[in-house]
Amino acid sequence: MNTFYKSKLLALSLYCGLAVLPLRSMADDIDIFLGSSGGAAAAPKVMIMLDNSTDDLFTAKLNAISSVLDSITAAAPVSVGLAMWSPGT
């Protein structure tokens, strides 16, 4: 076999092997939140962006956020960030 074809075959074999390698080490996102990822699971971090560009549902949005924040307990901790976005800022 020609040296050129041998080098191309070797390069193709290495490329295919490296392309398939990451598939074996991928984890599902749910493993992180369930704590079954092999490590200690910390409290999930949640960022809530509140859009106040319309006033029609602003009170309903705040009430919904308040009820969700009230349901967080020490048994199921969550780190929460809250930010308000308004047009022109």
CYANA upper distance limits for C-alpha pairs under 8 A (distance plus 0.5 A):
  1 MET  CA      5 TYR  CA      7.45
  1 MET  CA      6 LYS  CA      7.41
  2 ASN  CA      6 LYS  CA      6.88
  3 THR  CA      7 SER  CA      6.70
  4 PHE  CA      8 LYS  CA      6.82
  5 TYR  CA      9 LEU  CA      6.52
  6 LYS  CA     10 LEU  CA      6.62
  7 SER  CA     11 ALA  CA      6.60
  8 LYS  CA     12 LEU  CA      6.58
  9 LEU  CA     13 SER  CA      6.60
 10 LEU  CA     14 LEU  CA      6.69
 11 ALA  CA     15 TYR  CA      6.58
 12 LEU  CA     16 CYS  CA      6.65
 13 SER  CA     17 GLY  CA      6.64
 14 LEU  CA     18 LEU  CA      6.60
 15 TYR  CA     19 ALA  CA      6.55
 16 CYS  CA     20 VAL  CA      6.85
 17 GLY  CA     21 LEU  CA      6.69
 18 LEU  CA     22 PRO  CA      8.05
 20 VAL  CA     24 ARG  CA      8.10
 21 LEU  CA     25 SER  CA      8.05
 22 PRO  CA     26 MET  CA      7.06
 27 ALA  CA     31 ASP  CA      7.50
 27 ALA  CA     37 SER  CA      8.48
 28 ASP  CA     32 ILE  CA      8.07
 29 ASP  CA     33 PHE  CA      7.67
 30 ILE  CA     34 LEU  CA      6.65
 31 ASP  CA     35 GLY  CA      6.53
 31 ASP  CA     36 SER  CA      5.71
 31 ASP  CA     37 SER  CA      5.73
 32 ILE  CA     36 SER  CA      7.18
 32 ILE  CA     37 SER  CA      6.14
 32 ILE  CA     41 ALA  CA      7.20
 33 PHE  CA     41 ALA  CA      7.30
 33 PHE  CA     44 PRO  CA      7.53
 34 LEU  CA     41 ALA  CA      7.99
 35 GLY  CA     39 GLY  CA      7.37
 35 GLY  CA     40 ALA  CA      6.91
 35 GLY  CA     41 ALA  CA      5.34
 37 SER  CA     41 ALA  CA      8.48
 43 ALA  CA     76 ALA  CA      8.28
 43 ALA  CA     77 PRO  CA      6.09
 43 ALA  CA     78 VAL  CA      5.55
 43 ALA  CA     79 SER  CA      6.77
 44 PRO  CA     77 PRO  CA      8.20
 44 PRO  CA     78 VAL  CA      5.82
 44 PRO  CA     79 SER  CA      6.62
 45 LYS  CA     78 VAL  CA      6.63
 45 LYS  CA     79 SER  CA      5.18
 45 LYS  CA     80 VAL  CA      6.45
 45 LYS  CA     81 GLY  CA      8.33
 46 VAL  CA     78 VAL  CA      7.70
 46 VAL  CA     79 SER  CA      6.63
 46 VAL  CA     80 VAL  CA      5.37
 46 VAL  CA     81 GLY  CA      6.72
 47 MET  CA     80 VAL  CA      6.30
 47 MET  CA     81 GLY  CA      5.08
 47 MET  CA     82 LEU  CA      6.42
 47 MET  CA     83 ALA  CA      8.17
 48 ILE  CA     80 VAL  CA      7.92
 48 ILE  CA     81 GLY  CA      6.53
 48 ILE  CA     82 LEU  CA      5.33
 48 ILE  CA     83 ALA  CA      6.76
 49 MET  CA     82 LEU  CA      6.62
 49 MET  CA     83 ALA  CA      5.49
 49 MET  CA     84 MET  CA      6.27
 49 MET  CA     85 TRP  CA      7.21
 50 LEU  CA     82 LEU  CA      7.93
 50 LEU  CA     83 ALA  CA      6.55
 50 LEU  CA     84 MET  CA      5.10
 50 LEU  CA     85 TRP  CA      6.37
 51 ASP  CA     84 MET  CA      6.53
 51 ASP  CA     85 TRP  CA      5.48
 51 ASP  CA     86 SER  CA      6.48
 52 ASN  CA     58 PHE  CA      6.91
 52 ASN  CA     84 MET  CA      7.53
 52 ASN  CA     85 TRP  CA      6.91
 52 ASN  CA     86 SER  CA      5.99
 53 SER  CA     85 TRP  CA      8.37
 53 SER  CA     86 SER  CA      5.97
 53 SER  CA     87 PRO  CA      6.69
 54 THR  CA     58 PHE  CA      7.51
 55 ASP  CA     59 THR  CA      8.46
 57 LEU  CA     61 LYS  CA      6.62
 58 PHE  CA     62 LEU  CA      6.83
 59 THR  CA     63 ASN  CA      6.69
 60 ALA  CA     64 ALA  CA      6.66
 61 LYS  CA     65 ILE  CA      6.72
 62 LEU  CA     66 SER  CA      6.54
 63 ASN  CA     67 SER  CA      6.73
 64 ALA  CA     68 VAL  CA      6.85
 65 ILE  CA     69 LEU  CA      6.63
 66 SER  CA     70 ASP  CA      6.61
 67 SER  CA     71 SER  CA      7.03
 68 VAL  CA     72 ILE  CA      7.62
 72 ILE  CA     76 ALA  CA      6.96
 72 ILE  CA     77 PRO  CA      6.69
 72 ILE  CA     78 VAL  CA      7.28
 73 THR  CA     77 PRO  CA      6.27
 85 TRP  CA     89 THR  CA      7.96
